[in-house]
Every structure is written in structure tokens, then in C-alpha cells.
Amino acid sequence: MSDPLTEVVRLMQPRAVFANLISGKGDWAVRYAEYGQPSFCIMLEGSCLLAVDGHEPVTLSAGDFVLLPSTPPFTISSFGPAPAIHIDPKLVPGGNGERRHGDMDGEPDMRSLGGAFLFDGADPGLLISLLPRVVHVQGSGRLAQLVRLVGEEYEAQLPGNEYMLSRLVGMLLIEAMRWTTAGSAPPGLLRGLGDERLAPALKQLHARVDHAWTVGQLAGVAALSRSAFFDRFTRTVGATPMAYLLSWRMEIAKGLLRHEGLAVAEVAERVGYGSTSTFSTAFSRHVGQSPSRWAHAA
């Protein structure tokens, strides 16, 4: 059976682009302007304070992973007061070694590695819609192991380094998405996968996206009455079952048109439409362009 989370990650095709290694000692603070795209921070050593606009400050410790799906303005700092250095992440190039803050001499109190996610397969809005504004994963043994591997790989600079780092951070992304199924996710797929009744229905829906699903059939998979399933699904996922199915079909269709170069008729069949014209109408309504025009633009 197809795993919905795997399908989402496969559709997005994430890859990591690294910024500079950041270290700090003594009292220091860095204020980052809004970036607007998904970014991450991996804590390699020590601890520091993260204050994202609109959220309570949180302490980051070695082994933690932070994901900011839309990256609003934020400040990262020591625990003592210090004037902030202002940085615009859109203007400052990454990958230029270590950026030291505070005292320049001696071993740093903390070291972290940050960067951004780019998506070759889907718009980053898909990820933003699935996650809370701040994802802070801590206390996870599996995550700590991945963080350690990232640090070792970054330091070693061996052949294949770029590929290895991107794949490791992709695994961190999946861990962060798993973490949010515990209840911190906004209404959407991840929250639905954390619901023991809805999860089987979502897995069946993703596994057979071309099937002519009805609310009654999905309710049967969830072992709920039709009305109870409809209400629970809509409240938890943030859309009615059929609206969610339509949205997911359109995401798959966009991926097929963008990367596979399939004819519109074949794409229509793959996502459960018996008529090319019906699919084209639904796609145009949902995306704002006809399938052929969208494929050409993509």
C-alpha cells in the first residue's frame, strides 16, 4: 500500500541548500529578515535561543532540528543580552565556511548548520500547508543520530558530500513531518495520519487515487458511519473527503505533466478521470490554467 507521507515527499522532491555554519561564544544575537521559503536549523553543539516572530522563544540544544516552513523574521542568540546583527538571507550567500558571532577567540559555545529547502517537484506551498509555522523536534534519538551524521559529513568534505548532505537533511525533513502527526500539525494530511480512524482511509485514498471513491466507501475503511466520518475528516484534514481527493489528484497531475511529459488523456486516466474533457475542466478550475498550458509553462 502506498504511504501518503512517502507520496508527498516523492512529489515535492526536496533538496537542501546549505547556508554558512554558525557558531557563537559569549553574548551575541543575529536577526534574520523574512525569507518566505522553507528553511531549517540543525544544532550540532551547545545551545542557544530562537525567537520566531509571533512565537514564544525556545531553547535549542545539540541534536535538535528546527523547520520553519515559511520562515518569518526570527532572532537566534545567546542567553545574555546583546545588540543584534541584521542579516537578509536573500542577499547573504551561503556555503562560505563558518560565520562566527560574539567572542572570536577560543572554542565556541554553540555550533549550528542552517539552510533552505528547494523543491524540484512541487510548489513549497504544499509543505507550508501541512506544517505549523515552527517545527521544533527535540528529544528524538533517531533525530540526534541524523544530526550527528550531518555534522560529520559537513566536516569531512569527502567526495559525494553534497549528495550525502542533501539526502540526510531530506531524512530530517521526514522526521519533522512525522513529529507533527502527534497533534501539533494544522488541519491537513499530517494531522489526519495521526488519527487512528482516518489514517487507514487516507492510506487507501492515496494508494488508489484513480479509484472512484465515495464518502461511504472511505467511511467503511475508517469503520465510522458516513456522517461521523465526513465530520471527523473535514474537521481534522481541513477539507471534505471529496475536496481533498480532488486536490491530491491535481497535485499528482501537475507532477505528471511537469516531469513525465504525458499526454493530457493519459494523465486524466492516471488520476481517475474517464473523460479528458472532464479532467481538463477540473484542472483548469483548480489550477487556473488548462493542463496543456500549465505543462508548457512548467
Protein Blocks (a to p, Z undefined) as FASTA:
>chain_A
ZZfklmmmmmnopadddddddddehjdddddddehiacddddfbgcdddddehiacdddd
ehiacddfkopadddddfbdcddddddfklmcghiajadehjfedjdfbdcdddddddfk
bcfklmmmmpcfbdcdehilklmmmmmmmmmmmmnopghklmmmmmmmmmmmmmmmmmmm
nopaccdfklmmmpmklmmmmmmmmmmmmbccdfklmmmmnopafklmmmmmmmmnopaf
klmmmmmmmmmmmmmmmmnopafklmmmmnopabfklmmmmmmmmnopafklmmmmZZ
